[in-house]
């Protein structure tokens, strides 16, 4: 009785012989029918690509302009929405603040409003209605005393939405394309933010924040993967280093200082998504994804669009890195697809998250990246959402938080191509750990001023922010095209778990031992850097466009001999 064991992996344990195509009258000219069947074949010498024709997709991108006007346009249009995405992510810092002072209004209309300002503890004894000069969901819905847990719980609901969005958006984009899902997650953020601004009660507000969370996590994955697939290895680092995430946080602090009413602030921060729905529809779908899914005609049109935009530089001269034109047609793309399928024995199977657990290579890589992202998220969100509890003005602190992200991203951009993604990630995680541990030790030995705490905290935050940029690139480049966003999504689940747990660590520290959060975050950063040592370097490597499916057949009647079948 034969038994089939199917394994999905990047490098086959057994070298499988390739069958040469046999030309028959029924065979279509070229190899189009073979591509549509998803079967990898060696091409004969007469079919071998000439030296003038590009052999891989990265070669083709170089021949149609390399990093030209289209790539600049794609990066600008697809990364600019990081600004409103940062608004959505961190607006709860302002909308969920607990006012430090309250006024108690008597239920008896004949009595005047008390002019005395009450602390939160004193406000709990108020028999009338509480009012505060600070506008937030806490002051509007009276979420203090017995209901003080609601505001932080709603933030956890947003993080739960990020868990859901990481899994759902990533798998759908691998199945149905990058562009549609990118627009979809932007719509979720815009809709969730608008719904938050009109929510009449905490329940509907919590639902709105869940929707926002689902959109945020999906956007974080697609804003890396979608533009990356238009770029050659030399320039892919730009997708993780030039995005205006930090600038978005700084702008949020400025808007929150000007629009003090929380509903107005939330509504205003939803408006920039209109730019996304006007501009992004004009971009083509990822040609890598189209070609991988055998939509060759659409891939031709997408590449011709890139070629047409790249054909003119700022000075009006043609921009072509290789210096000679290449005619883009279906035959050329099919040859490139067959060449890459031959190299990797690819399959056109639709994959599910189960494949990340079945295969040894994918499972190990995924677990390592999940550990890295979980440790990163615990530190990043622990520092970010705890900003309202640090001394000083919350608007200034939030501005410093955004500045640390902006500096960290640009620093990562300078180093990741020079020393590699993995070494950069290790370095930045250790830098973050050094400052956070120093803060914890200093807090034990000395009585630190709030200014010193903020300086050390944000110095560590620069390292953590830079680590996020390196981790984004390492994750995106570690998975093949058919499962790239799914791989990003499943690691995003670990980040979501870290985001949910981090506020609890801060809470425990405030109740038991104040240095505990910083010690924990420092140790986790070190653990993340250790895990990074176990991953292969991806800098300068071509993106893998196929997942290899090898079927090993064991037959008892044939003496348990192993056979390989390329699917």
NUROMI-618301 format. One record per atom (N, C-alpha, C): x, y, z. Coordinates in steps of 0.2 Angstrom, whole numbers, plus 5000, padded with zeros to 4 digits. Example, Ala and Ser with C-alpha at 12.3 -4.5 7.8 and 13.67 -1.06 7.14 Angstrom:
<sites>
506649725039506249785039506649845039506449895035506849955036506450005039
</sites>
This chain:
<sites>
500449945000500050005000500450065000500450114995500850164995500650224999501150255002500950315007501350375004500950435004501150495001501350545007501950565007502050625012502250685008501850735009501950805005502250855010502850885008503150935012503250995008503151055011503251115007503951145010504451155006505051185008505451225003505951255005506351295001506851264997507151205001507751174997507551094998507551054993507350984993507850944996507650895000508150855003508450804998508050794993508250744988508250774981508750774977508850804971508350764966507850794963507350764959507550784952507550734948507650744941507150774937507350824933506850864929506650824922506050824921505850794914505850844909506150824903506150874897505450874894505250934892504650934888504650904881504150864880504150834873503650874869503850894863503450934859503050894854502350904855501950864851501450914847501050894842500650934839500150974843499950934849499450964853499751014858500451014858500751064863500751134860500551184864500551254862501251274861501251324856501951354855502151384861502851374862503151394868503051344874502851374880502751334885502151354889501751384886501151414890500751364893500551314890500151264893500451224899501151224899501551194904501451234910501551304909501451354914500851354918500251344914499651344916499451284920499851224919499751164923500151174929500651224930501051224936501551174936501851144931502351094931502951124929503551114932504151144931504551094926504851124921505151084916505851114914506351084912506951114910506851124902507051184900506951204893507551174889507451164883508051134879508451194877509051174874509551224872509251274867508751254863508451294858508051344861507751324867507251374871507651414876508251404877508651434882508651514881508551554886508551624885509151654883509151694878509751724876510051774881510651794880510951834885510651904885510351924880510051994879509451994883509051934884508451934887508551924895508151954899508151944906507951874908508251844913508151774915507751774921507751824925507351824931506951884932506451894936506051954937506452014939506952004943507352054945507752084939508052034935508352064929507852104925507252084924506752114920506652184923506552194930506552254933507052304931507652274932508252314930508252344923508052294918507952314911507452364909506952374913506452424912506452484916507052494919507252554922507552554929507552494932507852484938507452524944507752564947507452604952507252674948506752684945506552744941505952784944505652814940505152864942504552824945504352764942503852724944503952704952504552674953504752654960504652714965504852774963504752824967504052844969503652834963502952854964502652794968502752734967502452684971502652684978503252704980503452714987503152764990503052824987502752884989501952864991501652834986500952824986500752774992501152724992501052664996501252675004501752715005502052725011501752795015501552845011501252905014500652885018500252835017499752825022499952795029500652795030500852775036500652835041500552895038500452955043499752945046499152935042498552925045498552855049498952805047498952745050499252755057499752795058499952815065499452855069499052895065498552925069498052875072497852825068497352775071497652735076498352715076498652675080498752705087498952775087499052805094498552855096498052865093497552915095497252895102497152825104496952805110497352835116498052855115498452885120498052955122497752985117497453055119496653045121496353005117495652995118495452955124495952915127495852875133496152895139496352965139496752985145496252995151496452985157496052995163496253065166495753115166495853175168496153175176496553225177496853225184496353265189495953305186495553345190494753335188494353345193493653335191493253395195492653405192492153445196491553405197491253415202490553375204490053425204489553405199488953445198488353415202488053455206487453425210486853415206486553355208485853345204485353395206485453435211484953485213485053545209484653565204484753615200484753685203484553685209484553755213485253765216485653715216486353725219486853735213487353775215487853795210488353735209488653745203489253695202489753705207490053655209490553655214491253685210491553735213492153765210492753725212492653685217493253645219493453585214494153585213494353535209494453475213494253415211494353355214494853305211495153265215495553215212495153155210495453105206495053045204494753015210495153005216494852965221494353005225494353075225493853115228493253115223493353115217492753115212492353055213492652995216492252935216491652945222491752995226491253005231490753055229490753085223490253135220489553095219489053135222488453105221488053135215488353175212488053205206488353185199488453235195488753215188489453245188489953205186490653235185490753265179491153315179491453355173492153365174492453375168493153385168493353435162493853465163494053515157494453475152494653415153494953375148494453335144494453335138494053295134494353225132493953175134494153105132493553055133493652995132493052945133492952935140493552945144493452935151493052995154493153055152492753105155492053105153491953085146491253095143490853035146491152975147490652925149490852905157491152945160491352935167491652865169492152855165492552785166493052795171492852805177493352805183493052765188493352755194493152715200493052645198492452615198492252555196492352535189492352585185492352575177493052605175493552605179494152635177494552585172494352525172494652475168494452475161493952505159493652505153494052535147494452595149494852625144495352585141495752555146496352515144496052445141495452425143495252365140495052375133494752435131494652455124495252455120495852475123496452475119496652405118496552355123496652285122496252255116495652285116495152265110495452285103495752345103496052365097496652315095497052295100497652245099497352175097496752155100496452095098496252095090496052155088495852165081496452165077497052185079497652175076497852095075497752055080497851985079497351955073496751975073496351955068496551975061496652045061496852065054497452045051497952025056498651995053498451925050498051885052497951825049497451825043496951875043496451875038496751915032496951975033497252015027497751985024498251955027498851925024498651865020498151825022498051765018497651785012497151835013496751855007497151885002497651925004498151954999498551904995498751854998499151804994498651764990498051764991497551724987497251774981497051834983496751884978497051944976497751954978498052004976498252064981498752094980499052144985498552214985498452234979498152304978497452304981496952254980496352254983496352254990496752214993496752205000497052265004497552295000497852365003497352415003496952424998496352474999495852455004495752385005495252365010495452375017496152365018496352375025496352455027496452495022496452565023495752585024495252555020494552575021494352555029494652495031494452475038494652525043495352555042495552605047495152665046494952685040494552745039493852745042493552685041492852675044492852665051493352625054493452615061493552685065493952725062494052795065493452835065493152835059492552875059491952855063491952785064491452755068491552775076492252775077492452795084492252865086492252915081492052985082491352995083490952945081490252955082489952905087490352865090490152805095489752835101489152815102488752845108488852815114489252755114489352725121490052685120490252665126490952625126490852555122490252525121490252465118490352475110490052525107490152535100490852565099491052605104491752625103492252565103492152515107492552465107492552425100491952415098491852385091492252425086492252485086492552525081493352525082493552515088494352505089494552435087494152385087494252325085494352325077493952365074493952365066494652405065494752455068495352495067495952445068495952405073496552365074496652315068496052285066496152245060496452275054496252335053496552375047497252395048497452405055498152425056498652375055498452315057498952255056498952235049498452235045498452225038498852275034498752335036499152385033499952375034500152365040500852355042501152305037500752245036501052195031501052215024500452245022500452265015500852325013500952365017501352425016502152405015502352345017502952325016503052285010502552235009502552185004502352214997501852254997501652274990502152324987502452374990502952414986503652374986503752324990504352284990504452244983503852224981503852174975503952214968503952284969504152324963504852334963505252314968505952344969506452284968507052304966507652254965507952254972508352194973508652194980509052254983509352294979509752344981509352394984508652404982508252464985507652434989507652374991507052354995507052385002507652395004507652425011507252485012507152525006506752585006506052575009505752525008505052515011505052505018505652495021505652485029505952545032506252595028506652645031506452715029506052725024505852795022505052815024504752765026504052775028503952835033503452875033503352935038502952915044503052855047502752835053502852875059503552895060503752935065503453005064503453025058503253095057502453095058502153045057501353035058501253045065501653015070501553025077501753095079502253125076502353195078501753235076501453225070500953265068500353255072500253195075499653175079499753215085500353225088500453265094500253335093500353365087500253435086499453435085499153395081498453395080498053385087498253345091497953335098498053395102498553435101498653495105498153555103498053545096497553595093496853575094496653515092495953495092495953455099495753495104495653465111495053415112494553425108493953385109494053325106493953265109494253205107493853175101493153195100492853165094493053205088493253265089493453305083494153285081494553265086495253245084495253175080494753125082494753065079494453075072493953115071493653125065494153155060494553205062495053245058495553195056495753145060496353105058496053045054495453045052495152995047495153025040495153085040495153125033495653105028496353095030496853085025496753025021496352975024496252915020495952925013495652985012495353005006495853005000496453025002497053024997497252954995497152904999497252834997496852814992496152824993495652804988495652834982495952894981496052934975496652914971497152904975497852894971498052814970497952774975498152704974497852664969497152674967496852634962497252644955497652694954497952704948498652664947498852634953499452594953499252524950499652484947499552414945499652364950499352314949499352254954500152234954500352204959501052174959501152124954501652144949501752094943502052024946502352024951502651964954502051914956501551944959500951914961500551884955500451934950500051914944500451854940501051864940501451804936501451744940501451744946501451684951500751654950500251694949499551664948499351654941499851654936499751634929499251684926499251744928498851804925499351844921499551804916500151834912499951894908499351894905499151954901499152024906498852014912498852064917499552084919499952034920500652054922501052094916500852074910501152114904500952184905500352194906500052264906500352304912500452264918500752304924501452324922501852274919502552294918502652344913502152344908502252394903502052464906501652464911501452524914502152554918502452504921503052524925503552544920503652514914504152534909503952604906503352614905503152674902503352734907503152724913503352784918504052794919504452734919505152734920505552764914505152764908505552784902505752854902505452894906505652974906505952984913506453014913506753044919506553114920506853144925506653214927506853264921507453244918507753284913507453264906506953224906506653204899507053144896507653124898507953074895507753004897507852954893507652884895508052854900507652824905508052804911508052724910508552694908508652624908509352604910509352564916510052554919510452504914510152464910510552424906510752454899510352504897510552544891510252514885509852464885509452444879508752424881508352424876507652414877507452334877506952324881506752254881505952254879505752204875505052204873504752154878504252184881503852144886503252114883503252054883502652014880502551954884501951914883501751854886502351804886502651794880503151744879503751754884503951814884504551834888504351814896503751834898503551824905503551754906503251714902503151644903503851614903504351634899505051604900505351624906505251684909505451704915505151654921504551654920504151614925504451534925504451514919504751444919505451434921505851484920506551484922506551484930506151524933506151524940505851464943505351434940505051374942505551314942505951314936506451264936506951264941507151324943507651334948507351314955506651324956506451304963505851254963505751224957505251174957504551194960504351254957503751284961503151254959502651274963501951244962501451304963500851294960500351354960499851334965499951294970499551274975499351334979498751344981498551394986498651364993499051404997499251375003498851405009498851365014498551395020499051395026498851425032499251425037499551365040499151305038499451245041500051225038500251255032500851235029501451265033501351315037501951345041502051295046501651245048501751205053501951135051501751115045501951045042502651045040502951095037503651095034504151115039504651075040505151095045505551155043505651175037506051235036505551295037504951295035504551355036504351355043504251305047504051305054504551335058505251315057505751345061505851415059505851435053505951505051505351545054504751525054504151555056504151565064504351515067504351515075504951565077505451565074506051615075505751685074505451705069505251765067504651785072504251745074503651755079503951775085504551745087504851755094505151825093505451845088505751915087505251965087504651955083504152005083503752015090503651955093503351965100503752005105504451985105504852025110504852095108504952115101504952185099504252215101503652185100503052225101502952235109503152185113503152195120503552265122504052275119504452335121504152395117504052395111503852445107503152475110502652435110501952455113501952465120502452435124502452445131502652515132503252535129503452605129502952655126502652645121502252685117501552705121501252655123500552665127500652685134501252675136501452705143501652775143501652805137501852875137501452925141500852905142500352955145500452945153500852895155501052885162501652915164502052945159502752975161502553045163503053075167503053145169503053185163502853255164502853295158502253305154502253345149501653355145501653295140501053265139500953205135501053225128500853285126500953305119501753305117502153335122502853335120503153265120502953225125503153155125502953115119502353125116502153095110502553115104502753185104503153215099503853175099504153165105504753135106504753065104504153035105504052965103504152955095503753005092503753005085504453025082504853065085505553085083505953025084505852985089506352925090506152875085505552865082505352825077505752845070505652915069505952945063506652935063507052945068507752935069507952865068507552815071507752745071507652715064507152735060507052715054507552735049507752795049508252825045508952785046509052775053509752745055509752675052509152635052509152575050509252575042508952625039509052625032509752635030510152665034510852675032511252615033511052575038511452515040511252445037510652435035510352375033510652345027510852395022511152375016511852365017512152395022512952395023513152335026512752315032512952255036512452205036511952215032511452155032510852165037510252135035509652145039509752105046510052045046510052015052510552045057511152065055511652105060511352165062510952205058510652265060510152255065509752205064509252185069509552175076510052135076510352115082510652175085510952215082511252285084510752325087510252335084509752385086509352355092509252295092508852265098509352265104509952265104510452265109510552335111510452385107510552455109509952475113509352455111508752465115508752435121509052375122509052335128509552375133510152405130510652435134510352495138509952535134509652595137509052575142508652525141508152515145508352475152508952435151509152405157509552455161509852505158510252565162509752605165509152615162508552645166508352615172508252545171508052505177508552505182509152495181509652495186509752565189509752615186509752685188509152695193508552675191507952685195508052645202508452595202508452555208508952595213509552615210510052645214509952725215509652755210509552835211508852845211508652905213508052935212508052985206507752955201507852995194507353045193507553095190507053145188506653125182506053155181505653135175505953145169506353195169506753215163507253165161507653135166508153085164507753025162507253005165506852945163506552945156506353005154506153015147506653015142507253045144507853035139508052965138508152935144508352865143507852815140507252835141506752795138506652805131506752865128506752875121507352855117507952855121508552835118508452755116508152725121508052655120507552645114507052685114506552685109506852685102507352725101507652735095507952665092508252635097508452565095507952515093507352515097506852475096506452495089506452555087506052575081506552555075507152565076507652545070507552465069507452435075507452355075506752335071506252375072505652365068505752365060506152415058506252425051506652365048507152345052507552285050507152225050506752215055506352155056505852155050505552215048505052215042505352185036505952205035506352185029506552115029506752095035506952025035506451975035505851995037505251955037504951945030504952005027504652005020505051975015505751975016506251935011506351865013506051845019506151775021505651725018505151745016504551705013504451715006504351655002504151664995503551694993503451724987502851764985502251724987502151664986501451634987501251634994501751644999501551645006501851705010502051755006502451805009502051845014501451875012501051915016500751865022500651805020500351755025500951745031501551745028502151735033502151795037502051855034502051925038501451925043500851895041500351895045500351855051500651795050500751745056501251775061501751805059502251835063501851895066501451935063501051985066500551965071500351905072500051875077500451875084501051855083501551865089501551935091501651985086501652055088501052075092500452055089499852075093499852045100500051985101500051955108500551995112501152015109501552055113501252125115500852155110500552215111499952215117499652155117499152145122499452135129500052105129500352085136500652145139500952185134501452235137501152285142500452305141500152355146500052325153500052255153499952215159500652215163501152215159501852215162501952285166501752335162501752405165501352415171500752385171500252385177500552355183500852295182501152255187501752295190502152325186502652365188502452425192501952455190501652515194501352485201501152425202500952405208501452375213501952335209502452305213503152325214503452345208504152365208504152405201504352475202504352515196504852495191505452475193505952455187505752395183505252355186505052295182504952295175504552345172504452345165505052355161505552405164506152415160506652355160506652315165507052255166506752205161506152195161505752145157505852165149505752225148505852245141506652245138507052255143507752245141507952175140507752135144507852065143507552035137506952055136506652035129506952055123507252115123507652145118508252095116508552075122509152035121508951965118508351935121508151875118507951875111507651935109507551945102508151945097508751975100509351975096509651915096509551865101509851805101509451755095508851765095508451725090508651745083508851815082509051835075509651805073510051775077510651745075510551675071509951655073509751585070509451595063509351655060509051665054509551675048509451655042509951665037509851745035510351765032510351835029510051835023509651895021509251905015509451965011509952005014510152065010510452045003510252084998510552074991510252004988509851974991509551914988508951924984508851884978508251894974507651864978507051894978506451874981506251804978506151754983505951694981505251694978505051674972504351684969503951614969504251564972503851494972504051464978503551414980503651374985503651304982504151264985504251204982503851144985503551104981503151054984503450984982503750944986504050884985503650824987503450784983503050724986503550664986503650634992504050574993503550514993503650464989503250404989503650344991503350314997503750254999503250194998503550144995503250084993503550024997503149985000503349925004503549874999503249874993503449824988504049834985504249904985504949914981505449924986505449894992505949904997506049975000505450005001505450075004505850125001505950114994506350164990505950224990506350284990506050354990506050374983505550404981505550444974505250514975505550554971505350624971504950644965504350674966503950704960503850774961504050814956504050884956503350904954502950944958502250954957502251034955
</sites>
